[in-house]
Structures are given as structure tokens and as C-alpha cells.
Amino acid sequence: MTGEQKAVLKDLFDGELDEQAVLAKHGVSVKTFNNWLKDELFSAEYDSRLLNLGRDGTVMLAKYMPVAASRLIELTDSKNQETARKACLDIINFQHQPAGRQADGQLQAERQDENIELSPELASRLLAALAEEKGG
């Protein structure tokens, strides 16, 4: 890889600028950048950095998952019916999100056989939200 390519990658992944601003800063056209992406070495480095950022984001989100889940459950008791309904639907949708990763980094669904225990009150609110969504 050239020094220019390395500098562009550094700014793209370590800096605060978006792709268009990075290319402008380095005087690289979109066409040239797209050609670089066709280059095996540049593309491999780009993909590697992208994968690392994705992993970092996944770890960060995983750390906050218990807080987010707790907050969603609290929101099911909101006085604002729309907020409560949306929280219920988010909980339902969350139950269908895949968890875990295979060895090759692809997401896999590991929750298929898990039994999710909900309090009767929360289950009732979730069912009410579903009924409202279907009827609404």
C-alpha cells in the first residue's frame, strides 16, 4: 500500500471526518478510492479495520445491554401509552435478535432454545401491545 492509502485509512478509521471529508482532505477522488477498494491489499486492510470497529461496537453495546433492557422494562409502565407500547414492542423485537458469533465472525441465533421468563405483569403488557399493534 502507498503512504497516501495508509494516510486515508488512518483518517477514515481513527479520525473524526466522514469518508467524503477524508477524501477531500487528501485530494483523492471517489473514483480513485473505489479503485483502491478493488485492490486486494487495500481492501483487506479496509475490511480488517471495519471488522475491528464492528467488534468494538458490539462489545460496547453488550456492556450496556442490561441497562438498556432494564430501562425498556421500566418504560412499559410509562404513563404515556405510546411510550409504553413502543417499549413493549422493542422488548418483543429484542427477543428475536441473534446472539453470539460463530468462529468465522458471522452472527448466529443462540436464543432459539432459551426459555425467556417474564413476569405476568410484563407478559400482559407485551400481549396488550401486540394486540394493539395488530388492531391498530
N, C-alpha and C positions, 0 to 999 in steps of 0.2 A: 504494500500500500504506500501511496505517496504521503508526504508530510501534510499536504493540503487535505487529503482524505482523512487522515488521522485528526487534524485540527477540526474538521467539520464534525466528525463523530464525537469528539470531546465536547464541543459546544452543544451538539444536539442532546447528548445524554447527561452532561454534567452542568450545563448552563441553564439560564433562565429563559432563553429565547426559544420561540417556536421554530419549526422547520423552515418556514419562509424567511424569517429574520436571520437565521443562521446562514442560509444560502446567500442572502443579500450581503451579509457581513463579509463573507469570503469570496463574493463575486462569482458564485457558482450558479449556473442556470439550472432550472428544473430538469431540462433535457440531459444535461451532464450528470446531475445527481441520479436520474433514472438509469443512465448508462452505468454508473458506478454500482448501482444495485444489481445489475446483471452480472457484474464481475464476481466470481466465486469467493475470492478472498475478502473483498469489501462486504459482500452480502453476508458472509459467515460472521464477520465481526459485528456487523449491524444486528443480525439476528441474535447473536450471543448477548449483546448489551440489552437488547429488547427483552429477552428471556430473563435476564438478571433483574431488570426493573420490575417485570411482572412478578417474579418471586418475592422481591422486596415488598411490593404492594400487597401480595397475598398474605405475607407474614404480618404486615401492619394491620390489615383488615381482620385477620384471625385473632390478634390480640384484643381488638375492640369488639369482637363478636358477642361475648357475654354481656357487655354493657349495652350494646345495640338491641340485643334480644330482650333484655330486662326492660329497657325503655319502651320497646314496642308493646310489651305486655302491659306496662303502666298506661300507655296511650289507649288501650282497649277500654279503659274506664273513663275516658275523656268525656266531659260534658258536651263537647261539640260532637254530634253524632257522625258527621262526615269524617272527622279525625279518627274516631273510634272504629268506624267501618274500614277505613283505609289501613289502620294498624292491624285489624283482624285479617284483612286480605293479604297484607305483607307477610304476616306470620304463616298463613296458609301457603303462599307462594314460596316462602323461605324453606318450608318443609320439602319442596320439590327440587331444591338446588343440589347439585352434585357436591360431594365432599371427597377429599383425598386425591392423590395423584398416583398414577401408575409409574413404573420405573422410567418410562420414556417421557414423563412430564405431562402426559395427557390426563385430563380430569376423568375421574370415574365416579360412578354413583355407589357409595358405600352404605347409604342410609336405607336401602331397599328393605332390609330385614330388621331394621331397628324398630322397636316399639316406642312411639312418642307418647309420653304421659302428659296429659293436660288436665288441669283442674276442671271439675264440672262447670264452674262458672265461665272459665275461659273457653271451654268447648262450646258452651251455649252461645257465647258472644260470637265465636267464629262461625257457628252454624247460622246464626241470625244474619251475619254479614253476607254469607254465601247466599242465603235466601233472598236478601235484599238485592244483591248483585244480579241474581238470576231474574228476579221480578222487575228490577229497575231498568 
